[in-house]
Amino acid sequence: MRIDRPGRLGSGVLRLAGLVAVVAFAVNSIAVGVPRPWRDEAATHMANQRTLQQLWSMLDHIDAVHGCYYLIVRLWQYPFGDSILSLRMLSVLAVAVGAGLMTLLAAELFGAAAAPWSGLGYAVLPQLTWAAGEARSYALSAALVTGAMLAFWLAVRRQRYWWVCYTLLATAAVYVFVYSALAFAGVALALIWLPSRIRRSAALATLAAAVLSVPLAVRVAGQGDQVSWLEEYHYGAEQLVADAFWGQVGWAAWLGVGLSVLALGHAAWLFRQRPLRGPLACALGWLLVPSVVLATAGLFAAIYHPRYVAFSVPALALVLGLASSRLPGRHRLIAGFLLILACVPALVESRGPQAKPTVAPAMAVLAQQSRPGDGLYIVRYDRHGLPWSFPEVVDALDDVGADTGQAWRSETLKRPSLPVRRIGERLVSLNRVWVLADKGIRLEQTERAFARLGFRATWTATVEQGYLVVLVLMERTG
């Protein structure tokens, strides 16, 4: 296989990119359907259980930040269905494509030796293998950012239509996940070391992407309340430098942090070489600026979470690949072994049945304690997407609170439950109804409403595993 020198993507590196993409697809497909779906993934499913008109109306009220992703999922599920495995395989495919694009980007910037290491790093880094197992936009936004960065550097060296490709891919990345815009701080830093002629074209292309993204930014800014839950999330150095890039498996994550520090130190040392300053500034800005900006802003408003910077993890693969490519042959193998050692535990953990924070433990209690034909009432609204996530439990019960109307589909993401006072007719044939609520929700009013309909609480349990859930059994008194 012939691989051309830096700046020339010949047939050899294209074949290598295809091979890396296949490996990435195989690795990230492992047990991807095993974990039970959690709330965020249920939200993806529920967003597309409505007409396009209803979806558009809903996005005007909530979740505009994920609107483009929902439309892509809608197209995907026409041929492949809406099972959790199908939706996650879209993310697996995105990581595979991203790994192939990273191989091309590394070859374009740093040469043939860096290409396979960067591509394979993309395939196995914990935040990206986690994103591959998520029916959410993180894997797709990372791939789009990587594609935009590749188009940018092809435009720098080839001009012509590549500027248009860069603008469109950058805009698409922002529309799939709005925080992706922070990745292009790397482009801004790279401009410092580019010739003025190219600098003008790059600035215009980036400005065009920014202008095209304004409508989304305005809409998302008006829906900031939907991340108010982040006010309860507290982060420190561990979350910023370990969890965000290497997952939560203690020793393995800190081994990864050590590899990151060495790779960043190597990149800083290489910065003395003028031809590498532009590419290195791009990679380092892409890697570091999003975390710094979001973490700093998070001190004043609920805005930061480690998974929100998944789109910057490809830059870590690029920096690690560059460092590995400069090592002697035997030392490259050692570096590769250490990378795998740091990544495998997180991959294994992310593919376990209880890998995601779900209500599975509460559902197990409900399955054990309930009887066929019992009623189920979910306080406030169906936050868990229970019928889709746990059909074997929910289908055996009578969902007495379900809103069978259509109005909610145009205003809220998740299906609400009707007030207890409006479901009296549904309770006539029932002697037992299970009330399910998140721990912390006050149930006194709900229990009084059931009491007025002839029911009283006879059994209560708080399930501490997974999401904290309270189950209350209401039985007919007469």
C-alpha positions as CSV (number, residue, x, y, z in Angstrom):
1,M,0.0,0.0,0.0
2,R,1.5,3.3,-1.1
3,I,0.9,6.3,1.1
4,D,1.8,9.8,-0.2
5,R,3.7,12.5,1.6
6,P,2.0,15.1,3.8
7,G,-0.4,17.4,1.9
8,R,-1.2,14.8,-0.8
9,L,-4.0,12.3,-0.2
10,G,-3.2,9.6,-2.7
11,S,-4.9,6.3,-3.3
12,G,-2.8,4.6,-0.5
13,V,-4.0,6.9,2.3
14,L,-7.6,6.7,1.0
15,R,-7.5,2.9,1.2
16,L,-6.0,3.2,4.7
17,A,-8.8,5.5,5.7
18,G,-11.3,3.0,4.5
19,L,-9.6,0.2,6.5
20,V,-9.5,2.3,9.6
21,A,-13.2,3.1,9.2
22,V,-14.0,-0.6,8.9
23,V,-12.0,-1.4,12.1
24,A,-13.7,1.5,13.9
25,F,-17.2,0.2,12.9
26,A,-16.3,-3.3,14.1
27,V,-14.9,-2.2,17.4
28,N,-17.8,0.2,18.2
29,S,-20.5,-2.3,17.2
30,I,-19.5,-4.7,20.0
31,A,-22.5,-5.2,22.3
32,V,-23.8,-1.8,21.3
33,G,-27.4,-3.0,21.8
34,V,-26.9,-4.4,25.3
35,P,-27.3,-1.4,27.6
36,R,-30.9,-0.5,28.4
37,P,-31.9,2.9,26.9
38,W,-32.0,5.9,29.2
39,R,-33.9,9.1,29.2
40,D,-31.9,11.0,26.5
41,E,-32.2,8.1,24.1
42,A,-35.9,7.8,24.8
43,A,-36.2,11.5,23.9
44,T,-34.7,10.8,20.5
45,H,-37.3,8.1,19.9
46,M,-40.2,10.2,21.2
47,A,-39.2,13.2,19.1
48,N,-39.9,11.3,16.0
49,Q,-43.2,9.8,17.1
50,R,-45.0,12.8,15.5
51,T,-45.6,14.3,12.1
52,L,-43.1,16.8,10.6
53,Q,-45.5,19.6,11.4
54,Q,-45.8,18.5,15.0
55,L,-42.0,18.1,15.2
56,W,-41.4,21.6,13.8
57,S,-43.9,23.1,16.3
58,M,-42.3,21.2,19.2
59,L,-38.9,22.5,18.3
60,D,-40.3,26.0,18.5
61,H,-40.9,25.3,22.2
62,I,-38.2,22.9,23.2
63,D,-35.1,20.9,22.0
64,A,-34.2,23.1,19.0
65,V,-30.6,22.3,19.8
66,H,-31.3,18.7,18.7
67,G,-33.7,19.5,15.9
68,C,-31.4,18.8,12.9
69,Y,-30.3,15.5,14.5
70,Y,-33.9,14.5,15.0
71,L,-34.5,15.1,11.3
72,I,-31.5,12.9,10.4
73,V,-32.7,10.2,12.7
74,R,-36.1,10.4,11.0
75,L,-34.5,9.7,7.6
76,W,-32.5,6.9,9.1
77,Q,-35.4,5.1,10.7
78,Y,-37.4,4.9,7.5
79,P,-35.2,2.0,6.1
80,F,-33.7,0.8,9.4
81,G,-36.5,1.2,12.0
82,D,-36.6,2.9,15.4
83,S,-35.3,0.2,17.7
84,I,-32.6,1.2,20.1
85,L,-30.1,-0.9,18.2
86,S,-31.0,0.8,15.0
87,L,-30.7,4.3,16.4
88,R,-27.3,3.5,18.1
89,M,-26.0,2.0,14.8
90,L,-26.3,5.5,13.3
91,S,-23.9,6.7,15.9
92,V,-21.6,3.7,15.3
93,L,-21.5,4.6,11.6
94,A,-20.8,8.2,12.5
95,V,-17.7,7.2,14.6
96,A,-16.5,4.9,11.8
97,V,-16.8,7.7,9.2
98,G,-15.1,10.1,11.7
99,A,-12.2,7.7,12.1
100,G,-11.7,7.5,8.4
101,L,-11.8,11.3,8.1
102,M,-9.4,11.6,10.9
103,T,-7.0,9.3,9.1
104,L,-7.1,11.6,6.1
105,L,-6.8,14.8,8.2
106,A,-3.7,13.4,10.0
107,A,-2.1,12.5,6.7
108,E,-2.9,15.9,5.3
109,L,-1.4,17.8,8.3
110,F,1.4,15.5,9.7
111,G,2.1,12.9,7.1
112,A,1.6,9.2,6.5
113,A,3.1,8.0,9.8
114,A,0.5,9.9,11.9
115,A,-2.5,8.8,9.8
116,P,-3.1,5.2,11.1
117,W,-2.4,6.2,14.7
118,S,-4.8,9.2,14.7
119,G,-7.5,7.2,12.9
120,L,-7.3,4.3,15.3
121,G,-7.1,6.6,18.3
122,Y,-10.4,8.1,17.1
123,A,-11.9,4.6,16.9
124,V,-11.0,3.7,20.5
125,L,-10.9,6.9,22.7
126,P,-13.5,6.4,25.5
127,Q,-15.7,9.4,24.9
128,L,-16.1,8.4,21.2
129,T,-16.8,4.7,21.9
130,W,-19.4,6.0,24.5
131,A,-20.9,8.3,21.9
132,A,-21.1,5.4,19.5
133,G,-23.4,3.7,22.0
134,E,-25.7,6.7,22.3
135,A,-28.8,7.4,20.3
136,R,-27.9,11.1,20.5
137,S,-26.0,13.7,18.4
138,Y,-22.5,13.5,19.9
139,A,-21.0,11.0,17.5
140,L,-22.4,12.7,14.5
141,S,-21.3,16.2,15.6
142,A,-17.7,14.9,16.2
143,A,-17.6,13.4,12.7
144,L,-18.9,16.6,11.1
145,V,-16.4,18.7,12.9
146,T,-13.6,16.4,11.8
147,G,-14.9,16.6,8.2
148,A,-15.1,20.4,8.4
149,M,-11.5,20.5,9.6
150,L,-10.3,18.2,6.8
151,A,-12.2,20.4,4.3
152,F,-10.6,23.5,5.8
153,W,-7.0,22.3,5.3
154,L,-7.8,20.9,1.9
155,A,-9.1,24.4,1.0
156,V,-5.9,26.0,2.5
157,R,-3.8,24.0,0.2
158,R,-6.1,23.6,-2.8
159,Q,-8.5,26.5,-2.7
160,R,-11.4,26.2,-5.2
161,Y,-14.7,24.5,-4.0
162,W,-13.1,23.2,-0.7
163,W,-14.0,26.5,0.9
164,V,-17.7,25.9,0.2
165,C,-17.4,22.3,1.5
166,Y,-15.8,23.7,4.7
167,T,-18.6,26.3,5.2
168,L,-21.3,23.7,4.7
169,L,-19.7,21.1,7.0
170,A,-19.0,23.6,9.7
171,T,-22.6,24.8,9.5
172,A,-23.9,21.3,9.6
173,A,-21.8,20.5,12.7
174,V,-23.3,23.5,14.5
175,Y,-26.8,22.6,13.6
176,V,-26.4,19.0,14.8
177,F,-24.9,20.2,18.1
178,V,-24.6,23.9,18.7
179,Y,-21.6,23.8,21.0
180,S,-19.6,22.4,18.1
181,A,-19.1,26.0,17.1
182,L,-16.4,26.2,19.7
183,A,-14.3,23.7,17.9
184,F,-13.6,26.3,15.2
185,A,-11.6,28.4,17.6
186,G,-8.9,26.1,16.3
187,V,-9.4,27.5,12.9
188,A,-9.2,31.1,14.2
189,L,-5.9,30.3,15.9
190,A,-4.5,28.7,12.7
191,L,-5.2,31.8,10.7
192,I,-2.4,33.6,12.5
193,W,0.2,31.4,10.7
194,L,-1.5,31.4,7.3
195,P,-0.6,33.7,4.4
196,S,-2.9,36.8,4.2
197,R,-4.4,35.7,0.9
198,I,-5.6,32.4,2.4
199,R,-6.5,34.1,5.6
200,R,-9.1,36.3,3.9
201,S,-10.7,33.3,2.2
202,A,-10.7,31.3,5.5
203,A,-12.2,34.2,7.4
204,L,-15.0,34.7,4.9
205,A,-15.8,31.0,4.8
206,T,-15.9,30.8,8.6
207,L,-18.0,34.0,8.7
208,A,-20.5,32.5,6.3
209,A,-20.9,29.5,8.5
210,A,-21.4,31.7,11.5
211,V,-24.1,33.7,9.7
212,L,-25.9,30.6,8.6
213,S,-25.9,29.4,12.2
214,V,-27.4,32.5,13.7
215,P,-31.1,31.3,13.4
216,L,-30.3,28.2,15.4
217,A,-28.3,30.2,18.0
218,V,-31.1,32.6,18.5
219,R,-33.7,29.8,19.0
220,V,-31.5,27.8,21.3
221,A,-30.7,30.8,23.5
222,G,-34.4,31.2,24.1
223,Q,-34.7,27.6,25.4
224,G,-31.9,27.7,28.0
225,D,-34.2,26.5,30.7
226,Q,-34.1,22.9,29.4
227,V,-30.6,22.5,30.8
228,S,-31.5,23.9,34.2
229,W,-30.8,20.4,35.6
230,L,-27.1,21.2,35.2
231,E,-27.4,23.5,38.2
232,E,-27.2,20.4,40.3
233,Y,-24.1,19.1,38.5
234,H,-20.8,19.9,40.1
235,Y,-17.5,19.4,38.3
236,G,-13.8,19.7,39.1
237,A,-10.5,18.8,37.6
238,E,-11.4,15.1,37.4
239,Q,-14.4,15.9,35.2
240,L,-12.6,18.4,33.0
241,V,-9.5,16.5,32.2
242,A,-10.4,12.8,32.8
243,D,-14.1,12.2,32.4
244,A,-14.5,14.5,29.4
245,F,-11.9,12.6,27.4
246,W,-11.2,9.3,29.0
247,G,-14.3,8.2,30.8
248,Q,-14.9,7.3,34.4
249,V,-12.8,4.2,34.9
250,G,-10.3,5.4,37.6
251,W,-6.8,4.1,36.9
252,A,-7.4,3.8,33.1
253,A,-8.7,7.3,32.8
254,W,-5.7,8.7,34.6
255,L,-3.3,6.6,32.4
256,G,-5.1,8.3,29.5
257,V,-4.6,11.7,31.1
258,G,-0.9,10.9,31.4
259,L,-0.7,10.0,27.7
260,S,-2.5,13.3,26.9
261,V,0.0,15.3,28.9
262,L,2.9,13.7,27.1
263,A,1.3,14.2,23.7
264,L,0.5,17.9,24.5
265,G,4.1,18.4,25.7
266,H,5.4,16.9,22.5
267,A,3.0,19.2,20.4
268,A,4.3,22.3,22.3
269,W,7.9,21.2,21.6
270,L,7.1,20.8,17.9
271,F,5.6,24.3,17.8
272,R,9.1,25.7,17.2
273,Q,8.9,24.3,13.7
274,R,7.2,27.1,11.7
275,P,5.4,24.8,9.1
276,L,3.7,22.9,11.9
277,R,2.4,26.0,13.8
278,G,-0.8,26.4,11.9
279,P,-1.9,22.7,12.1
280,L,-0.8,22.5,15.7
281,A,-2.7,25.7,16.6
282,C,-5.8,24.3,15.0
283,A,-5.5,21.0,16.8
284,L,-4.8,22.5,20.2
285,G,-7.5,25.1,19.9
286,W,-10.0,22.5,18.8
287,L,-9.0,20.3,21.8
288,L,-8.7,22.9,24.6
289,V,-10.8,25.9,23.9
290,P,-14.3,24.3,24.1
291,S,-13.6,22.9,27.6
292,V,-12.0,26.1,28.8
293,V,-14.9,28.3,27.5
294,L,-17.7,26.0,28.7
295,A,-16.1,25.3,32.1
296,T,-15.5,29.1,32.6
297,A,-19.1,29.9,31.5
298,G,-20.3,27.1,33.8
299,L,-19.2,29.1,36.8
300,F,-21.9,31.6,36.1
301,A,-24.6,29.6,34.3
302,A,-25.6,25.9,33.9
303,I,-23.9,25.1,30.7
304,Y,-21.0,22.5,31.2
305,H,-21.1,18.7,31.1
306,P,-18.2,16.4,30.1
307,R,-20.2,14.9,27.3
308,Y,-20.9,18.3,25.8
309,V,-17.2,18.5,24.6
310,A,-17.2,15.1,22.8
311,F,-16.7,16.9,19.5
312,S,-13.3,18.0,20.7
313,V,-12.1,14.5,21.4
314,P,-11.0,13.9,17.8
315,A,-8.4,16.6,18.3
316,L,-6.9,14.5,21.1
317,A,-6.7,11.6,18.6
318,L,-4.9,13.9,16.2
319,V,-2.4,15.0,18.9
320,L,-1.8,11.5,20.1
321,G,-1.3,10.2,16.6
322,L,1.3,12.9,15.9
323,A,3.2,12.0,19.0
324,S,3.1,8.3,18.3
325,S,4.3,8.8,14.7
326,R,7.5,10.5,16.0
327,L,8.5,7.6,18.2
328,P,10.9,4.8,17.1
329,G,9.2,1.6,16.0
330,R,9.4,-0.4,19.2
331,H,8.3,2.6,21.3
332,R,5.3,3.1,19.0
333,L,4.1,-0.4,19.9
334,I,4.5,0.5,23.6
335,A,2.5,3.7,23.1
336,G,-0.2,1.8,21.2
337,F,-0.4,-0.8,24.0
338,L,-0.8,1.9,26.6
339,L,-3.5,3.6,24.6
340,I,-5.5,0.3,24.3
341,L,-4.9,-0.3,28.0
342,A,-6.4,3.1,28.8
343,C,-9.4,2.7,26.5
344,V,-10.6,-0.9,26.8
345,P,-12.0,-0.7,30.4
346,A,-14.2,2.3,29.4
347,L,-15.4,0.4,26.3
348,V,-16.3,-2.7,28.4
349,E,-18.0,-0.5,31.0
350,S,-20.1,1.3,28.4
351,R,-21.4,-1.9,26.9
352,G,-22.8,-3.5,30.1
353,P,-26.6,-4.0,30.7
354,Q,-26.5,-1.3,33.4
355,A,-24.1,1.0,31.7
356,K,-26.5,3.9,31.5
357,P,-28.4,5.5,34.4
358,T,-31.9,4.1,33.8
359,V,-35.0,3.1,35.8
360,A,-34.2,-0.6,35.1
361,P,-33.9,-1.4,38.8
362,A,-37.3,0.2,39.5
363,M,-38.8,-1.7,36.5
364,A,-37.4,-5.0,37.9
365,V,-39.2,-4.2,41.2
366,L,-42.4,-3.3,39.4
367,A,-42.3,-6.5,37.3
368,Q,-41.8,-8.6,40.4
369,Q,-44.5,-6.9,42.5
370,S,-47.2,-6.1,39.9
371,R,-50.0,-8.3,38.6
372,P,-51.2,-8.5,35.0
373,G,-53.8,-5.9,34.4
374,D,-52.7,-3.6,37.2
375,G,-52.8,0.1,36.4
376,L,-49.7,2.4,36.0
377,Y,-49.7,6.1,36.6
378,I,-46.6,8.2,36.0
379,V,-46.6,11.5,37.9
380,R,-46.4,14.6,35.7
381,Y,-45.2,13.1,32.4
382,D,-43.5,10.1,30.9
383,R,-39.9,11.2,31.4
384,H,-38.5,7.8,30.8
385,G,-40.1,6.8,27.5
386,L,-41.1,3.7,29.5
387,P,-43.3,2.0,26.8
388,W,-40.3,2.0,24.4
389,S,-37.5,1.4,26.9
390,F,-39.2,-1.3,29.0
391,P,-42.1,-2.7,26.9
392,E,-42.0,-6.1,28.6
393,V,-43.0,-4.4,31.9
394,V,-45.2,-1.6,30.7
395,D,-47.2,-3.5,28.2
396,A,-48.4,-5.8,30.9
397,L,-50.0,-2.9,32.8
398,D,-52.8,-0.4,32.0
399,D,-51.2,3.0,31.5
400,V,-54.2,4.9,33.0
401,G,-52.6,8.4,32.8
402,A,-51.7,8.3,29.1
403,D,-52.8,11.4,27.2
404,T,-54.4,10.0,24.0
405,G,-54.8,13.5,22.5
406,Q,-52.4,15.1,20.1
407,A,-51.9,18.6,21.5
408,W,-48.9,17.8,23.6
409,R,-47.0,16.6,20.5
410,S,-46.8,20.2,19.2
411,E,-45.6,21.7,22.5
412,T,-43.6,19.3,24.7
413,L,-41.1,16.6,23.9
414,K,-42.4,14.0,26.4
415,R,-45.8,12.6,26.9
416,P,-47.6,14.0,29.9
417,S,-50.0,12.1,32.2
418,L,-53.5,13.4,32.6
419,P,-54.5,14.7,36.0
420,V,-55.9,12.0,38.3
421,R,-59.3,13.8,38.5
422,R,-59.7,13.2,34.8
423,I,-59.1,9.4,34.7
424,G,-61.9,8.2,36.9
425,E,-63.6,6.2,34.2
426,R,-60.3,4.4,33.4
427,L,-60.1,3.2,37.0
428,V,-63.5,1.7,37.3
429,S,-62.3,-1.9,36.4
430,L,-59.1,-1.6,38.4
431,N,-58.3,-2.6,42.0
432,R,-54.6,-1.8,42.0
433,V,-52.7,1.1,40.4
434,W,-48.9,1.7,40.6
435,V,-47.7,5.3,40.9
436,L,-44.2,6.0,39.6
437,A,-42.3,9.2,40.2
438,D,-38.8,10.5,40.5
439,K,-37.5,10.6,44.1
440,G,-38.1,14.1,45.4
441,I,-41.5,14.7,43.7
442,R,-44.1,15.3,46.4
443,L,-46.9,12.7,46.0
444,E,-49.3,13.9,48.7
445,Q,-51.6,15.6,46.2
446,T,-51.5,12.6,43.9
447,E,-52.4,10.2,46.7
448,R,-55.3,12.5,47.9
449,A,-56.6,12.6,44.3
450,F,-56.6,8.8,44.2
451,A,-58.2,8.7,47.6
452,R,-61.2,10.7,46.3
453,L,-61.6,8.0,43.7
454,G,-61.6,5.2,46.3
455,F,-57.9,4.2,46.5
456,R,-55.4,4.3,49.3
457,A,-51.6,3.7,49.4
458,T,-50.7,0.3,50.8
459,W,-47.1,-0.1,49.8
460,T,-44.2,2.3,49.1
461,A,-40.7,1.6,47.9
462,T,-37.8,3.9,47.0
463,V,-35.4,2.3,44.5
464,E,-31.9,3.8,45.1
465,Q,-30.2,2.1,42.1
466,G,-30.0,3.9,38.7
467,Y,-32.4,6.8,38.7
468,L,-33.9,7.3,42.1
469,V,-37.5,6.3,41.8
470,V,-40.5,6.0,44.2
471,L,-43.1,3.3,43.6
472,V,-46.5,3.5,45.4
473,L,-49.2,0.9,45.2
474,M,-52.7,2.3,45.4
475,E,-55.4,-0.2,46.2
476,R,-59.2,0.1,46.1
477,T,-60.6,0.5,49.5
478,G,-64.2,-0.7,48.9
